[in-house]
């Protein structure tokens, strides 16, 4: 597995990242631990979680459950040093801290809670799950308007949080910081403040990105290229649409559509047809559609590591067979043609 630098941090991560958001709901602990064994044994040593996981659905009684599952695996195996571990501070959920925003007050306690659940002394990448300013992710782009036009207040909020994150870096509890569901303006402000304050520099942004969701391709991509802030794409398989398992209106038992039929707003009138177009294109070129979607995201020039997840070990084993897949220039050109004809289907 190729290793890539996480921003300018000096931290090297595998070019695929294992997502764990189903661990504790759809994926029982024994199966989750088997996945961790399998992923690490083939070189997928970059893992992503969050204090709010597991999801589908998020429930107050399961908050922190996924981190606890990872923590018990670290304690049992003693392999913590082999993993680059990422987690997130949630600030927009009423199920956590009564919906209090991310702040200099919440950061220290939230870091400590994650460390305890993860049974570790340090978090390699600590991410802010949602900007306090609001976000256009998860289909909010169609009617997006900045919620807070008070620039001074927004920047001061970032500065206060950066101060708290700086203290955690100094204390040795986190090594690097990242953002999630953020914008080009927001990311650039964090970078500017780091320069001005001498604080830790943002090394990554975790936003949705796939063949069917390419919002990152313009301003954010340019920012990544010039500022060395890599994208960690979530949902590179478009919540399963790009696997082909929903073709013909199928809803496999235990799939995300069986839990949330709208797939978080991704199941639109156009989406199934366009997903089938990509699936057919992959098969035309003799490539598994799952591998095509993951490898395409991995090789984008501004991507550090796409985050993929699996409900079962069987799904994970299948995904991992795609590590050495190479997409031909012809296939890449046809992918761009499909995108040009069918942009942003959800």
N, C-alpha and C positions, 0 to 999 in steps of 0.2 A: 504494500500500500504506500503510495506516494506521501511524503511529508511536506507540509507547507507552513510558512511562518504566519503566525496570528498577528496581523498588522505589523507594527514595529516592536513587538514585545520580546522577540527572541524565543518565544514559545513555539515549538514545532508540533503541529497536529496532523493526524491522518486526513487525507483528502475526502473521506467520507466520515460523517458524524452520525452516531446512533442516537436517535430520539427515543425517549422513554415515557412519553405522556400517557400511554395506556397501562403502564405497570401499576397494578393494584385495582384496576377496574376490569377492562377487557382481558388483561393478561395477568393471571395469578402469579404469586411470588415465585413459585418453583419454576414456572415457565420463564419468568423474567430473568431469574438467575441463570437459567440455561442459555438464554439469549446473550447475556453479558459474557459468559464463558466463550460462546461461539464467536462473538464479534471480536473479542480481544485476541483469541487464538489465531485469527486471520489478519490481524493488524489494524482493525478498526478500534483505535485507542482514544478517540475523541468522543465524549458522551455528553449529551445535553439533557437537562431536567429543569424543574422550576418548583418553587415552593407551593404553587397552586395545583400541581399535578397530583393524582391522575385526573384526566378529563373524560368527556363523553359518558356521563355529564360531570361537571364540577359540582362537588357537594361539600358542604361545610365539614362534615364528619370525615372526609377523606383528604382534606388539605394537608399537604406534607407527606402523604403516604408513599409517593414514589421516591422521594429522597430517603425515606426510612428503608425502603426495599434496597436501594443502592447501598446505603450504609451497612445493612446487614451482610450484603455480599462482600463489601470491603473488609468487614470484620472477620468473616469466615475464611476468605481466600488470602488475605494479606497482600493483595495485588494493587493497592491504591497507587503506588508509585509508578505503575505502568500506564495509568490513565490520565488524560487531560480532561478535567471535570469542569463542566459549565452548569451554572444554575441561574435563576432569575428572581428578582425582587418584584412582587406584584403590588400594584398601587391602585388598581381600579375596581377591585372586587369587594363588595359589601360583606363577603364571607370572611375576609381577612382584615383585621384591624378596623372593622366597621367602615371599610372603604377609604380609610385615610390615604392621602397621596404619598408617594415616595418622597421622603424628606430627610434632612440631616438628623431628625429625631428618630425616624423609623429604621434607618439603615443599620446602625450598630446592632440593635436587637434582632433584626431580621437576619443579618449575617450570622450572628451567634446561633440562632435557631436552626438555620440550614446546616451549619457546621456540626451541631449536635445530632441532627437527624442523619446526616451523611457519614457520621463517625469519622471525621477527618479534621485536620488542623488548618487546612487551607483550601480555598476554592480557586481554581486556576483562572476561570473566566466568570466574572460576576456581571450579569446583565440586568438592565432595567426593562422590565417586561413591556411596559407601556409608557409613553411620555405623559407627564402630567398635563400637557397642553391639549391632549386629544390626539387622534390618529385617523388617517384615511384608510388604514388596513381593514380587511374583512368587509369589503364591498362598500365602505364608507366613501370611497373615491367618487362615486356617482353623484353625490350631493355634498361634497366636502367643502367646508368653510372653516377657517381657523377659529377655534372656540374662544381663544384669549388673544385679543389684539394689543394687550398691554405688554409691549416688548420689554420694558424695563423689569416688570414683575417676572416675566417668563425667564429672562436671562439671570436674574437674581436667584430664582428658584434653582436653576441649573448650577449656579456657582455654589450655593449652599450644599447641594447634594454632592458636587464634586469635592468640596472640602471634606465631607464625611467619608467619601470613598477614598480620598487621599490618606486619611487617618487609618483606614482599614489596611491599605497597602503598606503603610509605615509599620503597622502593628503586625503585619505578616499573615493576615487572615485571607486576603485575596491577592492575586498576582496581576491581573489585568481586568479592564472593564470593557463592557460592550453595551450596545443598545438593541432594542427590539421594537418593531412596528413604528419606526421613526422615519423622519423626513430628511431631505437634503439640508434644508435650513437648520433643522434641529441638530443634525450631526455636525455641521460646520460650526455651530455655536459651541458645542461641547469641545471641539478641537481648539477653537480660539481661546476658550476659557482655560484649557489645559496649558496652552502656551503662556497665557497671561499670569496664571496662578502657579505654574510649575507643578501642576497636578498630573495624575495619570492620564494618558492619552487613550481615547477610544480606539479599540483595535478591530471591532467588528460591528455589523448591524445584522440582526436576524429578522428578515422580512419574508413575506410569502413570495415565492418565485418558482415558476415552472413553465413548461411549454404553453400553458393556458393562462398564465398570469405573469405578464412581462412588464409590469409597472417600473421595475428597477432599471430597464434598459437605457434610459436617457440620462437625466440629471444625476440620479444616484450612482449610476455606473461611472460617470465621469468623476464624481467625487471620490469613489472608491479607487479609481485609477491614479489620481493625482495625490491622494492623501493616505494611501495604503491602509484603507479601512475595508476589510474584506466582507463580502456578503456571505452569511450563513443561511441559505435558502431553506425555509420550512415548506412543507407540502410539495416537494418536487414531483410527486406522483399525482398532484391535484386531488388530494383526499381519496385516491383510489380510482378516479376517473380514467387516468392514463394506463391503468393495468388491463383494461378490457373487461373486468369482472362485472361491470354494470351494463354491458352491451345488451341491447334488446329489452331494456327495462328490468333486467335481473337484479334481485336484491339478496345476495347470499346471506345465509344465517350468520350472525356475529359480525357482519361488516358494518362500516360506519353508517351506511344508508339504512341499515336495519335499526340503528339507534336514533339517527337524525336524518330523516329522508331528504332534507334540503342540503345536506353537506355544508352547513354553515353559509348558505347562500350561493353555493357553487352549482347546485342543480337547477339550471335555467332551461329555457326552451332550446337554446342553441348548444349548450354545453355537451350533452350526450352525443349529438351528431359530430361535433368537432373532435371530441375525444376519440370517437370511433375512426375518424379520419387519420389521426396520429397513430392509433393502434394498427390500422391497415397499412400505413406507410412503413412502420417498423417491420411488419411481417413481410411486406414486399421485398425488403432488403435483407431478410433472413435474420433479423435482430428481435430479441424478446422486447416487447413494448415497455416493460418495467425497466429493463436495463437501458433502453434508449433514453427514457425520461431522466433517469438518474445520471447517466454518463454525460448527457447533453448539459445538464446543470453543472456537473463537476468541471467541465472543460470551458465554461464561460470565463473570460479573462479576468473578471472582477470577483469571482467566487473563490472562497477559501475552502469550504466543505459543505455540500448539501446535506441536510439533516433528514434522514429517512427513519421510519419506524416500522415495526412489524407486530402484529397481534400474537402470532404464533412462531415457534422455532422453525416450522416448515416454511413459512413466508420469508423469514430471515435467511434461511439457507438458500432459498431460491434467489433472493436479492444479491447475496454475496457471490453468487456464480458470475455476476456481471462485472466484477472488478477489472478484468482484463479486456472487456469489450471495447472495440475501437469503432467509431462512427466514421463512415467514409465521407469524403468531400461531397459526393453526389447526394448522399442522404442529408447532410447538413444543409445543402442548398434547397432540397425539397422541403425540409422542415421550415426554412425561412419563407418559402412560397406559401405553405399552408398558413403560417402565422400572418402573412400579409393579407391573405384572403379572409382570414377569420380572427381578427385581433380581439383580445379581451372578451371571451365568451361568457364571462360571469363577473 
